[in-house]
C-alpha cells in the first residue's frame, strides 16, 4: 500500500468512523473525508535512505445541536488520535517508485470545529484534524 492507502485503512479501522472518502466529504452527518496535502522529505542519509512525512486533513460532518453533541464529537477526535498513534508503528509502505518503507509514527493536531454551514448548529457541522504520517524509505 502507498502512504495514502495505508493511512486511510488505519483511520477506517477506528470503530467510530463509518465511511471514509478520499479528497471530499459529503454534507450528510457521519460523513468523513481524508485529504492528502503533500509529502515532504525530512532527511536523507548518504546511501539514499529517506525519512519522509505525508500530511493529511481529516474532515468529518457530525450532528451538533447541543453542547453534549459537540463534547461527544471532540471525544471521538481525541479517541481517533490515540488510535492512530497506537496503530502506526512498523506497517509497510510502498513508494510510487517501488521502494519499501516502514511507517514510524502518526501525529495529529488541530482537531477542532472547522465550519458551521449557513451558521446553523442544527445542521451537521464540519470538524477537522490534521494528520502527519512519518515513514522511512530504504535506499535504492
N, C-alpha and C positions, 0 to 999 in steps of 0.2 A: 504494500500500500504506500502511496505517496503521503506526505505530511498532512494534506488536507483530508484525505480519506481516513487516515488514522485518527486525527483529532475528532472528526465527525463521528466515527464509531465509538470513541471514548465518551463523547458528550451524550450520544444516544443510549449508552449503557446506564446512564443515570435514570433512576426509576420515575422521576418527576417530569422528564422530557418525553412528550408523546410522539411528535413527528418533527424532524429537523430538516429544513430546506437548506439548500446552498445558495447564497447570494440574494435571497429575498425572504420576506416574512409576510404572510397573509395578515389581513386585518382582523381575522377571526380569533376569538380567545383561544388560548393554549397553542397558538402558532409560534414556532421558533425558526430562526434562520441564522446560519453561520456564514459570515462574510470574511473571505481572505483579504488581508490588507497588505500583504507583501512578505518577502523573505529577505533576511539580512545576513550577510557574512559577518560574524563576530570576531573570529580569528582563524588563522591558517598556520599550520606547522610547516616545517621545512620540507617534509615529504609530501605535502599536499592534502593532508587530513584537515578537515574543516569543522568548526563549531558554528552552527547556524541557528537563527531564530526566525520562526514564522509567526506572524501576528494575525489575529482574528478579532472580529467583533461579533458577539452573540447578541441577537435581538430577540426578545420574547414579547408576546402580547398576552396580558393577563387581565382578569377582572379586577376592578379596584374601587368598588362602591364605598368601602369603609376603611378606616384605619386598620381594622383586623385583616382585611384582604391584602392591604399593602404590606403589613407585617409578615403575613404568610409568604407573599411574593419575594420579599427581601430574604426571608429564611430559606427559600428554595435556592436563590442565587448563592447564599452562603454555603448551603449543602453541596451545590454543584462545584463550587470552588474546592472544597475539601475532597470531593470525589475525584476531580481532575488531578489534583496533586498526588493522590494515592495511586491512581491508575497509570501514571505517566512513565514510570521508570522501566527502561530496558526494552521497550517494544521496538520492533524493526520498522525502519523507514526506507523506502526506495526512492532515490532522487530521479529527476527526469532523464539524467544521463546514465541511469542504470546502476549507480553505486549504492551500496548498502550502508545504512547508518543505524544508530540507536537513539531513541528518544531519551533524553536525560531528565527533563522536568517540564512541567506546565505551571505557569503562574497566572494569576488572574488579578485584575484591578478594575476600579471604577464600575462595580456592579451597582447600578442605580436606576431610578426612574428617569427615562430619557425624553419621552414625549407624551403629551396628553392630547389626542386628536380632538379637534374642534373644541378645546377647553372643556371637555365633558368627562368627568371622572367616572360616570356611569357606564361609559363605553369601555372597551378594552384599552388599556394604556400600554405603552411600549417601555420595556426595560432594556438596558444594555449591559454587557460585561465585556471588557477587553481581556483577551486570552493571548498568552505568548508561549509558544512551544519551542524549547531549545533541544537541538539534536546534534550528534556528532556524526560526521560522514568520513568513511575510510578514504585513504589516498587512492589514486588511480592504480 
